[in-house]
Amino acid sequence: MANEQFADCIQACNDCADACDMCAAACLSEQDVQMMTRCIALDIDCAQLCRVAAGVMARGGEAARELCRACAAVCAMCADECAKHPMQHCQDCAAACRRCAEACSRMGGA
């Protein structure tokens, strides 16, 4: 697998990881941090998995498709959680997670 075929998905993963990191950091500044714990945890997990998937795709690793399927599932979970919160950082993160989930679903099923 040449990494060129993964270019859009790699970009979506990197964008999602950045959005998740920003969301987690912003959630820590919210008045009711306890209410944001699931959001923060999923943001961290999603960002890490997105970075791993992007790295494997960039190297053309043979586990790329399997990681993309897992990444799509975690991104969907994170998007669903972030969408529950009205803060702009959560809404931005939910949108980035949905874009990544779609890109990873395409790559994982290809």
N, CA, C and O atoms as a GROMACS GRO file, in nm:
protein
  440
    1MET      N    1   0.084  -0.119   0.000
    1MET     CA    2   0.000   0.000   0.000
    1MET      C    3   0.088   0.124   0.000
    1MET      O    4   0.168   0.145   0.092
    2ALA      N    5   0.074   0.202  -0.100
    2ALA     CA    6   0.149   0.328  -0.106
    2ALA      C    7   0.081   0.432  -0.020
    2ALA      O    8  -0.042   0.440  -0.016
    3ASN      N    9   0.161   0.513   0.050
    3ASN     CA   10   0.101   0.610   0.141
    3ASN      C   11   0.023   0.719   0.069
    3ASN      O   12  -0.057   0.788   0.133
    4GLU      N   13   0.043   0.737  -0.061
    4GLU     CA   14  -0.034   0.838  -0.136
    4GLU      C   15  -0.184   0.808  -0.132
    4GLU      O   16  -0.266   0.899  -0.128
    5GLN      N   17  -0.218   0.680  -0.134
    5GLN     CA   18  -0.360   0.644  -0.132
    5GLN      C   19  -0.426   0.681   0.001
    5GLN      O   20  -0.548   0.687   0.010
    6PHE      N   21  -0.345   0.705   0.102
    6PHE     CA   22  -0.397   0.738   0.235
    6PHE      C   23  -0.393   0.888   0.264
    6PHE      O   24  -0.430   0.929   0.374
    7ALA      N   25  -0.351   0.971   0.170
    7ALA     CA   26  -0.324   1.113   0.198
    7ALA      C   27  -0.442   1.184   0.264
    7ALA      O   28  -0.424   1.254   0.363
    8ASP      N   29  -0.562   1.168   0.210
    8ASP     CA   30  -0.678   1.236   0.268
    8ASP      C   31  -0.710   1.185   0.409
    8ASP      O   32  -0.745   1.263   0.497
    9CYS      N   33  -0.696   1.057   0.428
    9CYS     CA   34  -0.725   0.999   0.559
    9CYS      C   35  -0.619   1.041   0.661
    9CYS      O   36  -0.651   1.069   0.776
   10ILE      N   37  -0.493   1.045   0.619
   10ILE     CA   38  -0.386   1.091   0.707
   10ILE      C   39  -0.415   1.234   0.752
   10ILE      O   40  -0.401   1.267   0.870
   11GLN      N   41  -0.454   1.319   0.658
   11GLN     CA   42  -0.485   1.458   0.692
   11GLN      C   43  -0.603   1.467   0.788
   11GLN      O   44  -0.599   1.543   0.885
   12ALA      N   45  -0.708   1.388   0.762
   12ALA     CA   46  -0.824   1.387   0.850
   12ALA      C   47  -0.787   1.340   0.990
   12ALA      O   48  -0.836   1.394   1.089
   13CYS      N   49  -0.700   1.240   0.999
   13CYS     CA   50  -0.655   1.190   1.129
   13CYS      C   51  -0.575   1.296   1.204
   13CYS      O   52  -0.595   1.317   1.324
   14ASN      N   53  -0.484   1.361   1.134
   14ASN     CA   54  -0.404   1.465   1.200
   14ASN      C   55  -0.491   1.582   1.244
   14ASN      O   56  -0.472   1.636   1.353
   15ASP      N   57  -0.585   1.623   1.160
   15ASP     CA   58  -0.676   1.732   1.196
   15ASP      C   59  -0.760   1.694   1.317
   15ASP      O   60  -0.782   1.775   1.407
   16CYS      N   61  -0.807   1.571   1.319
   16CYS     CA   62  -0.890   1.523   1.429
   16CYS      C   63  -0.810   1.519   1.559
   16CYS      O   64  -0.858   1.561   1.664
   17ALA      N   65  -0.687   1.468   1.551
   17ALA     CA   66  -0.603   1.461   1.670
   17ALA      C   67  -0.580   1.601   1.729
   17ALA      O   68  -0.587   1.620   1.850
   18ASP      N   69  -0.554   1.697   1.642
   18ASP     CA   70  -0.535   1.834   1.689
   18ASP      C   71  -0.662   1.888   1.754
   18ASP      O   72  -0.657   1.951   1.860
   19ALA      N   73  -0.777   1.865   1.690
   19ALA     CA   74  -0.905   1.913   1.745
   19ALA      C   75  -0.934   1.848   1.880
   19ALA      O   76  -0.983   1.914   1.972
   20CYS      N   77  -0.904   1.719   1.891
   20CYS     CA   78  -0.926   1.649   2.018
   20CYS      C   79  -0.835   1.703   2.128
   20CYS      O   80  -0.878   1.720   2.242
   21ASP      N   81  -0.709   1.730   2.094
   21ASP     CA   82  -0.618   1.786   2.194
   21ASP      C   83  -0.666   1.923   2.240
   21ASP      O   84  -0.663   1.954   2.360
   22MET      N   85  -0.711   2.005   2.147
   22MET     CA   86  -0.761   2.139   2.183
   22MET      C   87  -0.888   2.128   2.267
   22MET      O   88  -0.905   2.203   2.363
   23CYS      N   89  -0.974   2.035   2.232
   23CYS     CA   90  -1.098   2.017   2.306
   23CYS      C   91  -1.069   1.970   2.449
   23CYS      O   92  -1.126   2.022   2.545
   24ALA      N   93  -0.981   1.871   2.463
   24ALA     CA   94  -0.948   1.821   2.597
   24ALA      C   95  -0.892   1.932   2.684
   24ALA      O   96  -0.930   1.946   2.800
   25ALA      N   97  -0.802   2.011   2.628
   25ALA     CA   98  -0.743   2.121   2.704
   25ALA      C   99  -0.849   2.224   2.743
   25ALA      O  100  -0.849   2.274   2.856
   26ALA      N  101  -0.938   2.256   2.651
   26ALA     CA  102  -1.043   2.353   2.680
   26ALA      C  103  -1.142   2.298   2.782
   26ALA      O  104  -1.191   2.373   2.866
   27CYS      N  105  -1.172   2.169   2.774
   27CYS     CA  106  -1.263   2.108   2.871
   27CYS      C  107  -1.209   2.119   3.014
   27CYS      O  108  -1.286   2.133   3.109
   28LEU      N  109  -1.078   2.113   3.027
   28LEU     CA  110  -1.017   2.125   3.160
   28LEU      C  111  -1.037   2.263   3.220
   28LEU      O  112  -1.022   2.281   3.341
   29SER      N  113  -1.071   2.360   3.137
   29SER     CA  114  -1.096   2.497   3.184
   29SER      C  115  -1.243   2.526   3.208
   29SER      O  116  -1.279   2.635   3.252
   30GLU      N  117  -1.328   2.430   3.178
   30GLU     CA  118  -1.472   2.450   3.198
   30GLU      C  119  -1.505   2.454   3.348
   30GLU      O  120  -1.435   2.394   3.430
   31GLN      N  121  -1.610   2.524   3.380
   31GLN     CA  122  -1.652   2.541   3.519
   31GLN      C  123  -1.678   2.406   3.587
   31GLN      O  124  -1.633   2.384   3.699
   32ASP      N  125  -1.750   2.317   3.518
   32ASP     CA  126  -1.782   2.185   3.575
   32ASP      C  127  -1.698   2.079   3.504
   32ASP      O  128  -1.747   2.009   3.416
   33VAL      N  129  -1.572   2.069   3.543
   33VAL     CA  130  -1.480   1.974   3.479
   33VAL      C  131  -1.528   1.831   3.496
   33VAL      O  132  -1.512   1.748   3.407
   34GLN      N  133  -1.588   1.802   3.613
   34GLN     CA  134  -1.637   1.666   3.639
   34GLN      C  135  -1.736   1.622   3.532
   34GLN      O  136  -1.737   1.506   3.492
   35MET      N  137  -1.819   1.715   3.486
   35MET     CA  138  -1.917   1.683   3.383
   35MET      C  139  -1.848   1.651   3.249
   35MET      O  140  -1.908   1.587   3.163
   36MET      N  141  -1.725   1.695   3.233
   36MET     CA  142  -1.654   1.681   3.106
   36MET      C  143  -1.558   1.562   3.103
   36MET      O  144  -1.485   1.544   3.006
   37THR      N  145  -1.556   1.480   3.208
   37THR     CA  146  -1.454   1.375   3.217
   37THR      C  147  -1.462   1.274   3.101
   37THR      O  148  -1.358   1.235   3.049
   38ARG      N  149  -1.580   1.233   3.062
   38ARG     CA  150  -1.590   1.138   2.950
   38ARG      C  151  -1.543   1.202   2.821
   38ARG      O  152  -1.475   1.139   2.740
   39CYS      N  153  -1.579   1.327   2.802
   39CYS     CA  154  -1.536   1.401   2.682
   39CYS      C  155  -1.383   1.408   2.678
   39CYS      O  156  -1.322   1.381   2.574
   40ILE      N  157  -1.323   1.444   2.789
   40ILE     CA  158  -1.177   1.456   2.796
   40ILE      C  159  -1.111   1.321   2.768
   40ILE      O  160  -1.016   1.313   2.690
   41ALA      N  161  -1.161   1.216   2.831
   41ALA     CA  162  -1.102   1.082   2.812
   41ALA      C  163  -1.113   1.037   2.667
   41ALA      O  164  -1.016   0.986   2.611
   42LEU      N  165  -1.229   1.057   2.606
   42LEU     CA  166  -1.244   1.018   2.466
   42LEU      C  167  -1.159   1.105   2.375
   42LEU      O  168  -1.104   1.056   2.276
   43ASP      N  169  -1.147   1.233   2.406
   43ASP     CA  170  -1.059   1.321   2.328
   43ASP      C  171  -0.916   1.267   2.328
   43ASP      O  172  -0.851   1.261   2.223
   44ILE      N  173  -0.868   1.228   2.444
   44ILE     CA  174  -0.731   1.179   2.456
   44ILE      C  175  -0.714   1.048   2.380
   44ILE      O  176  -0.618   1.031   2.305
   45ASP      N  177  -0.808   0.956   2.399
   45ASP     CA  178  -0.800   0.827   2.329
   45ASP      C  179  -0.807   0.846   2.178
   45ASP      O  180  -0.731   0.785   2.103
   46CYS      N  181  -0.898   0.932   2.134
   46CYS     CA  182  -0.916   0.956   1.992
   46CYS      C  183  -0.791   1.019   1.931
   46CYS      O  184  -0.746   0.977   1.824
   47ALA      N  185  -0.735   1.118   1.998
   47ALA     CA  186  -0.615   1.184   1.946
   47ALA      C  187  -0.500   1.084   1.933
   47ALA      O  188  -0.429   1.085   1.832
   48GLN      N  189  -0.483   1.000   2.032
   48GLN     CA  190  -0.374   0.903   2.026
   48GLN      C  191  -0.394   0.804   1.912
   48GLN      O  192  -0.301   0.776   1.836
   49LEU      N  193  -0.514   0.750   1.900
   49LEU     CA  194  -0.540   0.652   1.796
   49LEU      C  195  -0.528   0.714   1.657
   49LEU      O  196  -0.477   0.652   1.565
   50CYS      N  197  -0.575   0.838   1.643
   50CYS     CA  198  -0.562   0.906   1.514
   50CYS      C  199  -0.415   0.923   1.475
   50CYS      O  200  -0.379   0.904   1.359
   51ARG      N  201  -0.332   0.957   1.571
   51ARG     CA  202  -0.189   0.975   1.541
   51ARG      C  203  -0.122   0.842   1.506
   51ARG      O  204  -0.037   0.837   1.417
   52VAL      N  205  -0.160   0.737   1.576
   52VAL     CA  206  -0.105   0.605   1.543
   52VAL      C  207  -0.150   0.564   1.403
   52VAL      O  208  -0.068   0.519   1.322
   53ALA      N  209  -0.277   0.579   1.374
   53ALA     CA  210  -0.328   0.541   1.241
   53ALA      C  211  -0.260   0.622   1.131
   53ALA      O  212  -0.222   0.566   1.028
   54ALA      N  213  -0.245   0.752   1.153
   54ALA     CA  214  -0.180   0.837   1.053
   54ALA      C  215  -0.036   0.791   1.030
   54ALA      O  216   0.010   0.786   0.916
   55GLY      N  217   0.034   0.758   1.135
   55GLY     CA  218   0.173   0.713   1.123
   55GLY      C  219   0.184   0.582   1.046
   55GLY      O  220   0.271   0.567   0.960
   56VAL      N  221   0.097   0.488   1.078
   56VAL     CA  222   0.100   0.360   1.008
   56VAL      C  223   0.065   0.378   0.861
   56VAL      O  224   0.127   0.317   0.774
   57MET      N  225  -0.034   0.462   0.834
   57MET     CA  226  -0.069   0.489   0.693
   57MET      C  227   0.046   0.556   0.620
   57MET      O  228   0.076   0.521   0.506
   58ALA      N  229   0.112   0.651   0.685
   58ALA     CA  230   0.223   0.722   0.621
   58ALA      C  231   0.337   0.626   0.585
   58ALA      O  232   0.408   0.646   0.486
   59ARG      N  233   0.352   0.524   0.666
   59ARG     CA  234   0.457   0.425   0.639
   59ARG      C  235   0.409   0.314   0.546
   59ARG      O  236   0.488   0.229   0.504
   60GLY      N  237   0.280   0.315   0.513
   60GLY     CA  238   0.224   0.208   0.429
   60GLY      C  239   0.220   0.075   0.501
   60GLY      O  240   0.232  -0.030   0.438
   61GLY      N  241   0.204   0.080   0.631
   61GLY     CA  242   0.204  -0.043   0.712
   61GLY      C  243   0.088  -0.135   0.681
   61GLY      O  244  -0.021  -0.090   0.644
   62GLU      N  245   0.111  -0.262   0.697
   62GLU     CA  246   0.008  -0.360   0.662
   62GLU      C  247  -0.111  -0.359   0.757
   62GLU      O  248  -0.216  -0.413   0.724
   63ALA      N  249  -0.098  -0.300   0.874
   63ALA     CA  250  -0.210  -0.292   0.969
   63ALA      C  251  -0.294  -0.166   0.950
   63ALA      O  252  -0.383  -0.139   1.030
   64ALA      N  253  -0.267  -0.089   0.846
   64ALA     CA  254  -0.335   0.039   0.827
   64ALA      C  255  -0.487   0.025   0.820
   64ALA      O  256  -0.559   0.101   0.885
   65ARG      N  257  -0.534  -0.068   0.743
   65ARG     CA  258  -0.680  -0.082   0.728
   65ARG      C  259  -0.748  -0.120   0.860
   65ARG      O  260  -0.855  -0.068   0.892
   66GLU      N  261  -0.686  -0.210   0.934
   66GLU     CA  262  -0.743  -0.250   1.064
   66GLU      C  263  -0.743  -0.131   1.160
   66GLU      O  264  -0.841  -0.110   1.233
   67LEU      N  265  -0.635  -0.054   1.161
   67LEU     CA  266  -0.629   0.063   1.247
   67LEU      C  267  -0.732   0.168   1.204
   67LEU      O  268  -0.791   0.235   1.288
   68CYS      N  269  -0.752   0.181   1.075
   68CYS     CA  270  -0.853   0.276   1.026
   68CYS      C  271  -0.992   0.237   1.074
   68CYS      O  272  -1.072   0.324   1.111
   69ARG      N  273  -1.022   0.108   1.074
   69ARG     CA  274  -1.153   0.064   1.122
   69ARG      C  275  -1.169   0.098   1.271
   69ARG      O  276  -1.274   0.147   1.313
   70ALA      N  277  -1.065   0.071   1.350
   70ALA     CA  278  -1.070   0.103   1.493
   70ALA      C  279  -1.078   0.254   1.513
   70ALA      O  280  -1.153   0.302   1.599
   71CYS      N  281  -1.003   0.328   1.436
   71CYS     CA  282  -1.003   0.475   1.446
   71CYS      C  283  -1.141   0.530   1.415
   71CYS      O  284  -1.189   0.620   1.483
   72ALA      N  285  -1.206   0.476   1.312
   72ALA     CA  286  -1.340   0.522   1.276
   72ALA      C  287  -1.437   0.502   1.393
   72ALA      O  288  -1.520   0.588   1.420
   73ALA      N  289  -1.427   0.389   1.460
   73ALA     CA  290  -1.518   0.360   1.572
   73ALA      C  291  -1.494   0.456   1.688
   73ALA      O  292  -1.590   0.508   1.746
   74VAL      N  293  -1.368   0.481   1.723
   74VAL     CA  294  -1.337   0.570   1.835
   74VAL      C  295  -1.374   0.714   1.799
   74VAL      O  296  -1.426   0.788   1.883
   75CYS      N  297  -1.348   0.754   1.675
   75CYS     CA  298  -1.386   0.889   1.632
   75CYS      C  299  -1.537   0.909   1.641
   75CYS      O  300  -1.583   1.016   1.682
   76ALA      N  301  -1.614   0.808   1.605
   76ALA     CA  302  -1.759   0.818   1.614
   76ALA      C  303  -1.805   0.832   1.758
   76ALA      O  304  -1.895   0.911   1.788
   77MET      N  305  -1.742   0.757   1.849
   77MET     CA  306  -1.774   0.768   1.992
   77MET      C  307  -1.742   0.908   2.043
   77MET      O  308  -1.822   0.969   2.114
   78CYS      N  309  -1.626   0.959   2.006
   78CYS     CA  310  -1.584   1.091   2.051
   78CYS      C  311  -1.676   1.199   1.994
   78CYS      O  312  -1.715   1.292   2.064
   79ALA      N  313  -1.711   1.186   1.868
   79ALA     CA  314  -1.802   1.282   1.805
   79ALA      C  315  -1.936   1.285   1.876
   79ALA      O  316  -1.991   1.392   1.902
   80ASP      N  317  -1.989   1.168   1.908
   80ASP     CA  318  -2.118   1.160   1.977
   80ASP      C  319  -2.112   1.228   2.114
   80ASP      O  320  -2.205   1.299   2.152
   81GLU      N  321  -2.003   1.205   2.186
   81GLU     CA  322  -1.989   1.267   2.319
   81GLU      C  323  -1.973   1.418   2.307
   81GLU      O  324  -2.040   1.493   2.377
   82CYS      N  325  -1.884   1.462   2.220
   82CYS     CA  326  -1.860   1.606   2.206
   82CYS      C  327  -1.985   1.680   2.159
   82CYS      O  328  -2.010   1.793   2.200
   83ALA      N  329  -2.063   1.616   2.075
   83ALA     CA  330  -2.184   1.679   2.022
   83ALA      C  331  -2.287   1.708   2.132
   83ALA      O  332  -2.375   1.792   2.113
   84LYS      N  333  -2.276   1.640   2.245
   84LYS     CA  334  -2.368   1.662   2.357
   84LYS      C  335  -2.344   1.795   2.428
   84LYS      O  336  -2.431   1.844   2.500
   85HIS      N  337  -2.227   1.855   2.408
   85HIS     CA  338  -2.188   1.975   2.481
   85HIS      C  339  -2.196   2.097   2.390
   85HIS      O  340  -2.152   2.091   2.274
   86PRO      N  341  -2.250   2.207   2.439
   86PRO     CA  342  -2.272   2.324   2.353
   86PRO      C  343  -2.148   2.410   2.327
   86PRO      O  344  -2.152   2.500   2.242
   87MET      N  345  -2.039   2.385   2.398
   87MET     CA  346  -1.921   2.469   2.381
   87MET      C  347  -1.866   2.456   2.239
   87MET      O  348  -1.870   2.348   2.180
   88GLN      N  349  -1.814   2.566   2.186
   88GLN     CA  350  -1.764   2.565   2.049
   88GLN      C  351  -1.651   2.465   2.030
   88GLN      O  352  -1.644   2.400   1.926
   89HIS      N  353  -1.563   2.453   2.128
   89HIS     CA  354  -1.452   2.357   2.114
   89HIS      C  355  -1.503   2.215   2.100
   89HIS      O  356  -1.444   2.134   2.028
   90CYS      N  357  -1.611   2.183   2.170
   90CYS     CA  358  -1.670   2.049   2.158
   90CYS      C  359  -1.738   2.031   2.022
   90CYS      O  360  -1.728   1.926   1.960
   91GLN      N  361  -1.807   2.134   1.977
   91GLN     CA  362  -1.872   2.125   1.846
   91GLN      C  363  -1.770   2.113   1.733
   91GLN      O  364  -1.789   2.036   1.639
   92ASP      N  365  -1.660   2.188   1.743
   92ASP     CA  366  -1.553   2.179   1.643
   92ASP      C  367  -1.490   2.040   1.645
   92ASP      O  368  -1.460   1.982   1.540
   93CYS      N  369  -1.470   1.988   1.763
   93CYS     CA  370  -1.411   1.855   1.777
   93CYS      C  371  -1.505   1.749   1.719
   93CYS      O  372  -1.460   1.659   1.647
   94ALA      N  373  -1.634   1.759   1.749
   94ALA     CA  374  -1.731   1.664   1.695
   94ALA      C  375  -1.727   1.663   1.542
   94ALA      O  376  -1.733   1.557   1.480
   95ALA      N  377  -1.717   1.780   1.482
   95ALA     CA  378  -1.713   1.789   1.335
   95ALA      C  379  -1.586   1.724   1.281
   95ALA      O  380  -1.592   1.651   1.182
   96ALA      N  381  -1.472   1.750   1.344
   96ALA     CA  382  -1.345   1.691   1.299
   96ALA      C  383  -1.349   1.539   1.316
   96ALA      O  384  -1.299   1.465   1.231
   97CYS      N  385  -1.406   1.493   1.426
   97CYS     CA  386  -1.417   1.349   1.450
   97CYS      C  387  -1.506   1.282   1.346
   97CYS      O  388  -1.477   1.172   1.301
   98ARG      N  389  -1.614   1.348   1.309
   98ARG     CA  390  -1.702   1.289   1.207
   98ARG      C  391  -1.632   1.281   1.072
   98ARG      O  392  -1.644   1.180   1.002
   99ARG      N  393  -1.560   1.387   1.035
   99ARG     CA  394  -1.484   1.383   0.909
   99ARG      C  395  -1.383   1.269   0.910
   99ARG      O  396  -1.367   1.197   0.811
  100CYS      N  397  -1.314   1.254   1.022
  100CYS     CA  398  -1.213   1.148   1.033
  100CYS      C  399  -1.279   1.010   1.031
  100CYS      O  400  -1.228   0.919   0.965
  101ALA      N  401  -1.389   0.995   1.101
  101ALA     CA  402  -1.459   0.865   1.102
  101ALA      C  403  -1.499   0.826   0.961
  101ALA      O  404  -1.487   0.710   0.922
  102GLU      N  405  -1.548   0.922   0.883
  102GLU     CA  406  -1.587   0.893   0.745
  102GLU      C  407  -1.466   0.853   0.661
  102GLU      O  408  -1.471   0.756   0.586
  103ALA      N  409  -1.356   0.928   0.673
  103ALA     CA  410  -1.236   0.899   0.596
  103ALA      C  411  -1.179   0.763   0.636
  103ALA      O  412  -1.139   0.684   0.550
  104CYS      N  413  -1.175   0.735   0.766
  104CYS     CA  414  -1.121   0.607   0.812
  104CYS      C  415  -1.212   0.490   0.774
  104CYS      O  416  -1.164   0.380   0.746
  105SER      N  417  -1.342   0.512   0.774
  105SER     CA  418  -1.434   0.407   0.731
  105SER      C  419  -1.411   0.370   0.586
  105SER      O  420  -1.412   0.253   0.549
  106ARG      N  421  -1.390   0.472   0.504
  106ARG     CA  422  -1.361   0.446   0.362
  106ARG      C  423  -1.231   0.367   0.347
  106ARG      O  424  -1.225   0.270   0.272
  107MET      N  425  -1.128   0.409   0.420
  107MET     CA  426  -0.998   0.341   0.408
  107MET      C  427  -1.004   0.200   0.469
  107MET      O  428  -0.944   0.107   0.415
  108GLY      N  429  -1.073   0.186   0.579
  108GLY     CA  430  -1.081   0.056   0.644
  108GLY      C  431  -1.159  -0.046   0.564
  108GLY      O  432  -1.136  -0.166   0.577
  109GLY      N  433  -1.250   0.002   0.483
  109GLY     CA  434  -1.331  -0.089   0.403
  109GLY      C  435  -1.279  -0.110   0.263
  109GLY      O  436  -1.328  -0.196   0.190
  110ALA      N  437  -1.179  -0.030   0.225
  110ALA     CA  438  -1.128  -0.036   0.086
  110ALA      C  439  -1.047  -0.160   0.063
  110ALA      O  440  -0.997  -0.182  -0.048
   0.00000   0.00000   0.00000
